[in-house]
Amino acid sequence: MYIWKRDNMEQTAYEALLKTPRMFSFTQIKNALANASRECLYRVADDRIYKAIPAGQGIYVVEISEAGPEALKLRILQETAVTPQPEVMPEIIRYVTEWFDLDTDLAPFYAMAGQDTLLKQTIDTYSGLRLAGIPDLFEALCWGIIGQQINLSYAHTLKRRIVERYGRSAAAEGEQYWVFPAPETIAALSVPGLKGLGMSERKSEYLIDTARMLAQGKLTRELLQDTGDLKKAEAILVSIRGIGPWTANYVLMRCLKMPTAFPADDVGLHNAIKLLTGMDRKPTRQEVLKLAEPWKGWESYATFYLWRTLY
């Protein structure tokens, strides 16, 4: 359902209701997003999520809120009057659907997790949580590269510097909201330009090289999706300089929502397992793989739920 209405001469609102699936909790996904307090590409406030989403030829700030037990209300906010475009709200609906992974049937995951000693603890606490994704492939790749071998806090600092220097933005209700830079923008930079933001020379090279691949059409979501196979998609990504198995699986998990993607060497995953099992040390890779044997087909969701126990 689409509703276009003008509140006053300075502000417009364009609203839609998005039906949500069974086993979805807006509260759970809102709380998970809110805990990433240093994130610069969305804001959580007053039981609402705000995000700038590119659609059509523009950028729209979208307010997402709960509209009853089985629907979300999506409301476009603009500080100046804009002409409605027919394709805008369907694009935004597709973006939010993908971001919150609303098309996935979680019943098989919960059936499996309910029989797993480790995962049962997480689904009891976070029932209805969906795998919050990163729909933009370039953003997912960059975030994976930026976060390599540095702490999460500094990774967020670097991300914010890149976004605010090279990204696009839109204003709404006194706040500025950002969209991650386009590959073409980063592809045109030199290494010193990124190093000046605090990025290492090697990571600067990786980001620019990756941006050029996307800008030239040599790497696309469709290319990865059309493989129809996790290992083939992973092989494409790890052939790119600066992308190893962890980054590849992180991207396939968060961006392409491949259910079997599994960043088995992830530090957060190991810390969550240590916490829930009461181990006095982090598990070895082999111990992680052994624990994950019952998760087959749902490794990405198992990882996401285990991460959630840490924040």
C-alpha positions in Angstrom: 0.0 0.0 0.0 1.4 3.4 -1.0 0.3 6.8 0.4 1.6 10.1 -0.8 0.8 13.0 1.4 2.2 16.5 2.0 2.4 17.4 5.7 3.3 21.1 4.9 5.2 23.1 2.4 8.6 22.3 4.0 8.2 18.5 4.5 6.8 15.7 2.6 6.0 12.1 3.5 5.6 9.1 1.4 4.5 6.0 3.3 4.1 2.3 2.7 3.2 -0.8 4.8 5.5 -3.8 4.4 4.1 -7.1 5.5 6.5 -9.1 7.6 6.9 -12.8 7.8 6.2 -15.2 10.7 9.2 -15.4 13.1 10.2 -11.8 12.6 10.8 -9.3 15.5 11.3 -5.7 14.8 12.4 -5.2 18.4 15.1 -7.8 18.0 16.6 -6.3 14.8 16.2 -2.8 16.2 18.1 -3.7 19.4 20.8 -5.5 17.4 21.3 -2.4 15.2 21.2 0.0 18.1 24.1 -1.9 19.8 26.3 -1.0 16.9 26.5 2.6 18.3 29.4 3.7 16.1 27.8 2.8 12.8 27.5 5.8 10.5 25.0 4.6 7.9 21.9 4.4 10.0 20.4 5.7 13.2 18.2 4.1 15.8 16.1 6.4 18.0 12.6 6.4 19.6 11.8 2.8 18.5 12.5 3.7 14.9 15.3 3.0 12.5 16.5 5.8 10.1 18.5 5.1 7.0 19.4 6.9 3.7 18.6 4.6 0.9 19.4 5.2 -2.8 16.4 4.8 -5.1 15.6 6.1 -8.5 17.9 9.0 -9.1 17.9 10.2 -5.6 18.7 9.4 -1.9 15.8 9.1 0.5 15.9 9.1 4.2 13.5 6.4 5.4 12.0 6.0 8.8 11.2 2.4 9.7 8.8 1.6 12.5 6.5 -1.2 13.6 3.0 -1.1 12.4 1.3 -3.9 14.3 2.5 -7.5 14.8 2.8 -8.3 11.0 3.9 -5.1 9.3 6.5 -2.4 9.1 5.7 1.2 8.2 8.3 2.8 5.8 8.1 6.6 5.7 10.3 8.7 3.4 11.4 11.9 5.0 12.5 15.0 3.0 13.2 18.5 4.2 12.1 20.0 0.9 9.2 19.1 -1.3 10.1 16.3 -3.8 8.1 15.0 -6.8 7.1 11.4 -6.2 8.6 8.8 -8.5 6.7 5.5 -9.1 9.8 3.4 -8.8 11.0 4.9 -5.5 8.9 3.1 -2.9 9.2 -0.4 -4.6 13.0 0.0 -4.6 13.0 1.0 -0.9 10.7 -1.9 -0.1 13.1 -4.3 -1.9 16.1 -2.7 0.0 14.5 -3.1 3.4 13.3 -6.6 2.6 16.9 -7.6 1.7 18.4 -5.7 4.6 16.3 -7.5 7.2 16.3 -10.8 5.2 12.5 -10.9 5.3 12.2 -13.6 2.5 13.9 -16.3 4.5 11.9 -19.0 6.2 13.5 -19.4 9.6 11.4 -22.4 10.7 14.1 -24.9 9.6 16.8 -22.9 11.3 14.9 -22.8 14.6 14.1 -26.5 14.3 17.8 -27.3 14.0 19.0 -24.8 16.6 16.4 -26.0 19.1 18.3 -29.3 19.1 21.7 -27.8 19.4 23.0 -27.2 22.9 25.0 -24.1 21.9 22.4 -22.4 19.6 19.4 -23.2 21.7 20.7 -20.6 24.2 20.6 -17.9 21.5 17.3 -18.6 19.9 15.6 -18.6 23.2 16.9 -15.1 23.8 16.8 -13.5 20.3 13.7 -15.2 18.8 12.7 -13.3 15.7 16.1 -11.8 14.9 16.9 -11.7 11.2 20.4 -11.6 9.7 20.8 -7.8 9.2 22.7 -7.6 5.9 24.7 -5.1 3.8 22.8 -5.0 0.5 25.5 -2.9 -1.2 28.3 -5.3 -2.4 30.9 -2.6 -2.5 30.1 -1.5 1.1 30.3 -5.1 2.3 33.6 -5.7 0.6 35.1 -2.4 1.9 33.9 -3.1 5.4 35.5 -6.6 5.3 38.8 -5.1 4.1 38.8 -2.2 6.5 38.2 -4.4 9.5 41.1 -6.7 8.9 43.5 -6.9 11.8 42.3 -3.8 13.6 39.8 -3.4 16.5 36.2 -2.7 15.7 36.2 0.8 17.2 39.0 2.0 14.9 37.4 0.2 11.9 34.2 2.2 12.5 36.3 5.4 12.7 37.9 4.7 9.3 34.6 3.8 7.8 33.0 7.1 9.0 36.0 9.1 7.5 35.6 7.5 4.1 31.8 7.9 4.1 31.8 11.5 5.2 34.6 12.4 2.7 33.5 10.5 -0.3 29.8 9.4 0.2 26.6 11.2 -0.6 24.1 12.4 2.0 20.6 13.6 2.5 19.1 15.7 5.3 15.9 15.0 7.2 14.5 16.5 10.4 17.8 18.2 11.3 19.9 15.1 10.8 22.4 14.2 8.1 22.3 10.6 6.7 24.9 9.1 4.5 25.1 6.5 1.7 28.4 4.6 1.2 30.6 5.9 -1.6 30.1 4.5 -5.1 32.8 2.3 -6.5 33.5 4.8 -9.2 34.3 7.5 -6.6 36.9 5.3 -4.8 38.2 3.9 -8.1 39.2 7.5 -9.1 41.3 8.1 -6.0 45.0 7.6 -5.4 46.5 5.7 -2.5 47.7 8.9 -0.7 44.1 10.1 -0.7 42.9 7.2 1.4 46.1 7.0 3.5 45.3 10.6 4.5 42.3 9.3 6.3 44.4 6.9 8.4 44.2 3.9 6.2 47.3 1.8 5.7 48.9 1.8 2.3 48.1 -1.8 1.6 44.4 -1.4 2.5 44.2 1.7 0.4 45.5 -0.3 -2.5 43.0 -3.1 -1.8 40.0 -0.7 -1.6 40.9 1.1 -4.8 41.6 -2.1 -6.7 38.3 -3.6 -5.6 36.5 -0.4 -6.5 37.9 -0.5 -10.0 36.8 -4.1 -10.5 33.2 -3.1 -9.6 33.3 0.2 -11.6 34.5 -1.8 -14.7 31.8 -4.5 -14.2 34.4 -7.2 -13.6 32.8 -8.0 -10.2 29.0 -7.9 -9.6 26.4 -9.3 -7.3 25.0 -11.1 -10.3 28.3 -12.8 -11.1 28.5 -14.2 -7.6 24.9 -15.1 -7.4 24.9 -16.9 -10.7 27.6 -19.3 -9.5 24.8 -20.9 -7.5 27.6 -22.3 -5.3 29.3 -21.0 -2.2 32.7 -22.4 -3.0 32.7 -21.0 -6.6 31.6 -17.6 -5.3 34.3 -17.8 -2.6 36.9 -18.7 -5.2 36.0 -15.6 -7.2 36.4 -13.3 -4.2 39.6 -14.8 -2.8 41.2 -14.3 -6.2 41.0 -10.6 -5.6 44.0 -9.1 -3.8 43.2 -8.2 -0.2 40.3 -10.6 0.1 40.9 -13.9 2.0 38.5 -16.6 3.1 37.2 -14.7 6.1 36.4 -11.6 4.1 34.9 -13.7 1.3 32.6 -15.6 3.6 31.7 -12.4 5.5 30.6 -10.8 2.3 28.7 -13.9 1.0 27.0 -14.0 4.4 26.1 -10.4 4.9 25.5 -9.2 1.3 24.4 -12.2 -0.7 22.8 -14.0 2.2 24.3 -17.4 1.3 23.1 -19.6 4.2 26.2 -21.8 4.2 28.7 -19.0 4.3 30.8 -19.5 7.4 33.6 -17.2 8.6 35.0 -20.0 10.7 38.1 -18.1 11.8 36.2 -15.1 13.0 37.4 -13.8 16.4 33.9 -12.8 17.4 32.5 -16.2 16.7 35.3 -17.8 18.7 34.6 -15.4 21.6 30.9 -16.3 21.6 31.6 -20.0 21.6 34.0 -19.5 24.5 31.4 -17.5 26.4 28.5 -19.9 25.9 30.5 -23.1 26.6 32.4 -21.7 29.6 35.8 -22.6 28.1 38.8 -21.0 29.7 40.3 -20.4 26.2 39.2 -19.7 22.7 38.3 -22.8 20.7 40.6 -24.0 18.0 39.5 -23.9 14.3 39.0 -27.7 14.4 36.8 -27.4 17.5 34.7 -24.7 15.8 34.3 -26.9 12.7 33.3 -29.8 14.9 30.7 -27.7 16.8 29.4 -26.4 13.4 28.7 -29.9 11.9 25.0 -29.8 13.0 24.6 -26.3 11.5 25.0 -27.4 7.9 22.8 -25.3 5.7 22.5 -22.6 8.3 26.1 -21.6 9.2 25.5 -18.0 8.4 22.5 -17.7 10.8 24.3 -19.7 13.5 27.2 -17.3 13.2 25.0 -14.2 13.4 23.1 -15.4 16.4 26.3 -16.3 18.2 27.7 -12.8 17.4 24.6 -11.3 18.9 25.5 -12.8 22.4 28.6 -10.5 22.4 26.8 -7.1 22.2 
